[in-house]
Amino acid sequence: MSKPLPRKKREDESTRITALMGADDAPAELDLSVVRRASPTERAKMERAVEGQQVVLAAPLSAAPMATMSEVGGAGQLRPGNTYTLPTSMLKDSPYNARVWYSIEEIDEISTSLQRNGQDVPVAGYVDEDGKVTVVDGSKRLRAARAGGVEQLRVEIRSRPESAKEMYLTSRRMNVERSTQTAFDDAVRFKSLLDEKVYAGQVELAADIGLSQSMVSYTLSLNKLPPALVKVMREEKSKTGETKLCQLGFATEFAKMFDGSGEEAQEKIDLAIEIAREILVKDLSCRQAQDLIRSRSETKR
């Protein structure tokens, strides 16, 4: 890992990245002090190569025709089935992306690879009504590119999905197949889908994604968990290398400790984090974790 940037530079760079991504799209957990930066030589090479927005920063795909924005003449000329080189400022994340949480390590690893090796696989998206391209596959690569200062990505243009449901279900299916989807991602996205009336209720949502209504209800309860606790549960591993606290059985037990008011006492949050780490250190089963959580919570009261 590279040496952390000075605080002032971190703040300036964080402001720059947020401006590029937009306040709603900026990854809240992205700590630029731990994102590996390109070396001066690498950055100088990229800067010499870039002329406006017309240069492919990575080797082109052999199986797809390549074109730049200057060649196609604008977003309205982007055709489904073709692959183009587009500025990251023209790309935006899908509001129905099933993946919500991204770890610093994930972003760092892909950012470094993009800077050093170029882009191996294009992201995929469709042209939205505002003239931007909404990314439906490749949000992590988009975040990594922006974090590392990579200004362009290759994008495969697809047809616009017919509905918000189709966008979400396609995204969720791809993430589940890659084993990147967690109960915490589902919790956030289930709530937004219901709040926005994409689904009339939990029964309809459960039927569409193939889960029981009780599973959907348990998953929604995870939105009560404080962000600091969720971070520990998502990122810290047991002695066998598992991020086991991402599993719904463990997470729902912790959710019972909180009322979801958003005004939880710091003492309770600290206790939950302490219990979570004890579960990981001792590599407890879900039943053992359940007993520990209940015992420690009762003792504290």
C-alpha positions in Angstrom: 0.0 0.0 0.0 1.3 3.4 -0.9 2.1 6.1 1.7 -1.0 8.0 2.8 -1.5 11.5 1.3 -1.1 14.5 3.6 -4.4 15.5 5.1 -4.8 18.7 3.0 -4.1 16.8 -0.2 -6.6 14.1 0.8 -9.3 16.8 1.4 -8.6 18.5 -1.9 -8.6 15.2 -3.8 -11.8 14.0 -2.0 -13.5 17.2 -3.0 -12.4 16.7 -6.6 -13.6 13.1 -6.7 -17.0 14.1 -5.2 -17.4 16.8 -7.8 -16.7 14.3 -10.6 -19.1 11.7 -9.3 -21.9 13.9 -7.9 -22.9 14.0 -4.3 -25.4 11.2 -4.6 -22.9 8.9 -6.5 -19.7 9.5 -4.5 -18.8 6.4 -2.4 -19.0 7.5 1.2 -16.5 5.0 2.3 -13.8 5.9 -0.2 -10.7 7.0 1.8 -8.3 8.5 -0.7 -5.4 8.1 1.8 -5.5 4.3 1.1 -6.3 4.4 -2.7 -3.1 3.6 -4.5 -2.1 6.5 -6.8 -0.4 6.1 -10.2 3.3 6.9 -10.1 4.4 10.2 -11.5 5.8 8.4 -14.6 2.5 6.6 -15.2 0.5 9.8 -14.8 2.7 11.7 -17.1 2.4 8.9 -19.7 -1.4 9.0 -19.5 -1.5 12.8 -19.6 0.7 12.9 -22.7 -1.6 10.3 -24.3 -4.9 12.2 -23.6 -6.0 14.7 -26.1 -9.4 16.0 -25.2 -11.7 13.0 -24.9 -10.7 11.0 -27.9 -8.0 8.6 -26.7 -8.5 5.0 -25.6 -6.4 4.6 -22.4 -6.4 0.8 -22.7 -5.9 -1.7 -25.5 -9.1 -2.0 -27.6 -11.2 -5.2 -27.5 -10.5 -7.5 -30.4 -14.1 -8.6 -30.6 -15.9 -5.3 -30.7 -15.6 -2.1 -32.9 -14.3 0.9 -31.1 -15.4 4.5 -31.5 -14.9 7.7 -29.6 -17.4 10.5 -28.8 -15.9 12.7 -31.5 -16.5 10.0 -34.1 -20.2 9.3 -33.2 -21.1 13.0 -32.7 -22.9 12.8 -29.3 -24.9 10.6 -26.9 -27.9 10.4 -29.3 -25.8 8.6 -31.9 -24.6 5.8 -29.5 -26.1 2.5 -30.8 -26.9 -0.6 -28.8 -24.6 -3.4 -29.6 -21.6 -1.2 -30.2 -18.7 -0.4 -27.8 -17.5 3.2 -27.4 -14.7 5.1 -25.5 -16.5 7.6 -23.3 -15.4 10.1 -20.6 -16.3 9.0 -17.1 -18.1 12.4 -16.6 -20.7 11.1 -19.1 -21.4 8.0 -17.1 -23.6 7.6 -14.0 -24.6 4.7 -11.7 -28.0 3.1 -12.0 -30.3 4.0 -9.2 -31.4 0.4 -9.2 -28.0 -1.2 -9.0 -28.4 -4.1 -6.6 -24.9 -3.5 -5.2 -24.7 -0.7 -2.6 -21.6 -1.3 -0.5 -18.1 -1.3 -1.9 -15.0 -1.8 0.2 -11.9 0.4 0.1 -9.8 -2.7 -0.8 -12.0 -3.5 -3.9 -11.9 0.0 -5.2 -8.1 0.2 -4.5 -7.3 -3.0 -6.3 -9.3 -2.2 -9.5 -8.1 1.4 -9.5 -4.5 0.2 -9.5 -5.2 -2.3 -12.2 -6.9 0.2 -14.5 -4.0 2.6 -14.1 -1.3 0.0 -14.7 -2.8 -2.4 -17.1 -5.7 -0.7 -18.7 -9.3 -1.9 -19.0 -9.8 -5.5 -19.9 -13.6 -5.7 -19.9 -16.0 -2.9 -20.9 -18.7 -1.6 -18.6 -22.3 -1.8 -20.0 -25.0 0.8 -20.0 -27.8 2.5 -21.8 -28.3 6.1 -23.0 -30.7 7.9 -20.6 -33.0 10.7 -21.3 -30.6 13.3 -19.9 -27.9 12.4 -22.5 -25.8 10.4 -20.0 -25.1 6.7 -20.0 -26.5 4.8 -17.1 -24.2 2.0 -16.1 -26.0 -1.3 -15.5 -22.9 -3.5 -15.3 -19.6 -2.1 -14.1 -20.3 0.4 -11.3 -17.3 -0.8 -9.3 -15.0 -0.2 -12.3 -16.5 3.3 -12.7 -15.8 4.2 -9.1 -12.3 2.8 -9.4 -11.6 4.8 -12.6 -12.8 8.1 -10.9 -10.8 7.4 -7.8 -7.6 6.7 -9.8 -8.0 9.6 -12.2 -8.7 7.5 -15.3 -10.8 9.8 -17.4 -12.3 7.4 -20.0 -13.7 3.9 -20.1 -14.9 1.6 -22.8 -18.7 1.2 -22.7 -20.9 -1.4 -24.4 -24.2 0.3 -25.2 -27.3 -1.8 -24.5 -31.0 -1.2 -25.1 -32.7 0.8 -22.3 -34.5 -1.6 -19.9 -38.2 -1.5 -20.0 -38.8 -0.9 -16.3 -37.1 -0.2 -13.0 -37.9 -3.7 -12.0 -36.0 -5.1 -15.0 -33.0 -2.9 -14.1 -32.9 -4.1 -10.5 -33.6 -7.8 -11.2 -30.9 -8.0 -13.9 -28.4 -6.2 -11.7 -29.2 -8.5 -8.7 -28.9 -11.6 -10.8 -25.5 -10.7 -12.1 -24.2 -9.8 -8.6 -25.6 -13.0 -7.0 -23.9 -15.1 -9.7 -20.6 -13.3 -8.9 -21.1 -13.8 -5.1 -20.8 -10.0 -4.5 -24.3 -9.5 -3.2 -24.8 -9.3 0.6 -27.8 -9.0 2.8 -26.7 -5.4 3.6 -26.9 -4.5 -0.1 -30.4 -6.1 -0.3 -31.5 -4.2 2.8 -30.8 -0.8 1.3 -32.1 -1.5 -2.1 -35.3 -3.4 -0.9 -36.2 -0.3 1.1 -35.7 2.1 -1.8 -37.7 -0.1 -4.2 -40.6 -0.1 -1.7 -40.3 3.6 -0.8 -40.4 4.5 -4.5 -43.4 2.3 -5.2 -41.5 0.2 -7.7 -43.1 -2.7 -5.8 -46.5 -2.4 -4.2 -45.3 -4.3 -1.1 -43.1 -7.0 0.3 -45.2 -9.8 -1.2 -44.7 -8.7 -4.7 -41.0 -8.0 -4.1 -40.5 -11.4 -2.6 -42.2 -13.1 -5.5 -40.1 -11.4 -8.1 -36.7 -12.2 -6.5 -37.6 -15.7 -5.4 -37.5 -15.2 -1.6 -40.1 -15.7 1.1 -41.8 -12.7 2.5 -40.3 -13.4 5.9 -36.8 -13.3 4.4 -37.6 -9.9 2.8 -38.8 -8.7 6.2 -35.7 -9.9 8.0 -33.5 -8.3 5.4 -35.3 -4.9 5.7 -34.7 -5.0 9.4 -31.0 -4.6 8.7 -31.6 -1.0 7.9 -31.7 -0.4 11.7 -28.0 -1.2 12.0 -25.7 1.8 12.6 -23.2 2.4 9.7 -20.1 1.9 12.0 -21.4 -1.6 13.0 -22.2 -2.5 9.4 -18.7 -1.6 8.3 -17.2 -4.0 10.9 -19.6 -6.7 9.9 -19.0 -6.3 6.2 -15.2 -6.0 6.3 -13.7 -7.8 9.2 -13.1 -11.6 8.9 -13.1 -14.6 11.2 -9.9 -16.6 11.7 -10.9 -18.8 8.8 -11.0 -15.8 6.5 -14.8 -15.5 6.2 -16.9 -12.3 6.3 -19.5 -14.4 8.1 -21.3 -11.5 9.7 -22.7 -10.6 6.3 -24.9 -13.6 6.5 -28.5 -12.8 7.2 -28.7 -15.1 10.3 -26.0 -13.2 12.1 -27.1 -9.8 10.9 -30.7 -10.1 12.0 -29.6 -10.9 15.6 -27.7 -7.7 15.7 -30.6 -5.8 14.3 -32.7 -6.8 17.3 -30.4 -4.7 19.5 -31.5 -1.4 17.7 -34.9 0.3 17.3 -34.0 2.1 14.0 -34.6 5.6 15.4 -31.2 6.8 14.3 -30.5 8.1 17.7 -28.9 5.0 19.2 -26.5 5.6 22.1 -22.9 5.3 21.3 -22.5 2.9 24.2 -24.8 0.4 22.5 -23.1 0.7 19.2 -19.7 0.1 20.9 -21.1 -2.9 22.6 -22.4 -4.3 19.4 -19.0 -3.8 17.7 -17.3 -5.5 20.6 -19.7 -8.5 20.3 -19.2 -8.7 16.6 -15.4 -8.9 17.0 -15.7 -11.5 19.7 -17.8 -13.7 17.4 -15.2 -13.4 14.7 -12.2 -14.1 17.0 -13.9 -17.2 18.5 -15.4 -18.1 15.1 -18.8 -18.8 16.7 -21.7 -20.5 14.9 -24.9 -18.5 14.3 -26.6 -20.2 17.3 -23.6 -19.4 19.6 -23.6 -15.8 18.3 -27.3 -15.5 19.0 -26.8 -16.7 22.6 -23.8 -14.3 23.1 -25.7 -11.3 21.7 -28.7 -11.9 24.0 -26.5 -12.6 27.0 -24.4 -9.5 26.6 -27.4 -7.3 25.8 -29.2 -8.5 28.9 -26.2 -8.1 31.1 -25.7 -4.6 29.9 -29.3 -3.6 30.6 
